[in-house]
Every structure is written in C-alpha cells, then in structure tokens.
C-alpha cells in the first residue's frame, strides 16, 4: 500500500491563457512529485463540464480524496 500524501493543486486559471496556467500547474505538480507527494492536477482531469457548477462539483469530488491543498500564487 502506498502511503504518499495526496495533494490537490489549486490556483488561478481564469484570466490566463490555457497554455500559461497549464504550465504553472505542471511545474508545481512536478515539484510536489519530487518531494514524494501524489498530486491531483485539475488541468489533467479527463472530464470537465462546460458549466462552472459542473466544474466545481468535479473539483470538490477530487479534493475530497486528498489530504491537503497546495495553493498556487
């Protein structure tokens, strides 16, 4: 059994170009993996609804599986 702490990445996406926020999230994900964490990167969730309420429900479901939140600036 894997005892890695699971961390959810959270940060600003709105107002940024998709490539920009994906790069920011990916960099943070790689740093956390190097530190030994299992990371949930919302940019890599397969199913994202078009509406904000649906997006929030997916995010909260993933967050509930985590031990911590890593908040990006």
N, C-alpha and C positions, 0 to 999 in steps of 0.2 A: 504494500500500500504506500502511495506517495504522500508524504507529509508536508509538501510545499504549501505555503500560504497562497491563497488565491486573491489577486488584486484586480479591481476594476479600474480602468483608466477613465478619467472624467476630465473634460476640458471644453473649451470654446470651439465650436465648429461654425456657428452662424456668423456670417460676415467675412468668412475666409474662403478662398478658393479651395476646392476639394483636394487638389494636389498638395496644397500647403498644410491643411490640417491633418491629412493622412501622413505626411512626412513627420510632423510633430509627434503624432501618436505613435508611429512606428519607432522613432528614435527612443521615446520613453519606454515602449514595450521591450525593446532590445536591452536597454539598461537594466530594467527590472528582472528580465530573464537571467542576465549575467549575475545578478545579485541573488538568484535562487528562487524567485517567485514564479508562480504560474499566473499568467496575465490574460485578462479578458479585455481585448481591444475592440471597442464598439465599431470601429471602422471595418472590422473584419467579420462582423456578424452577417451571415448569409442572407437572412430575410429581414428587410427593413421596409415597413409600410410607408406609403406616401404621406399619410397624415401624421401630425405631431403627436396626437394622443396614442396612436398605434406605436409610434417610435418609442414613446415614453414607457408604454407597457412592456415592450421587448427589453428595453434598458433596465427597467426595475426587476424584471424576471432574472436577468443575468446578474445584476447587482446582488440579489438575494442569495446567490450561490457563492458569494465572495466573503473573504474575511476582512477586507479593507478596501478603501478607496484611495487611489493616487490621483490627486487633483493637480492638473497642469495649470501653469500660469496663463 
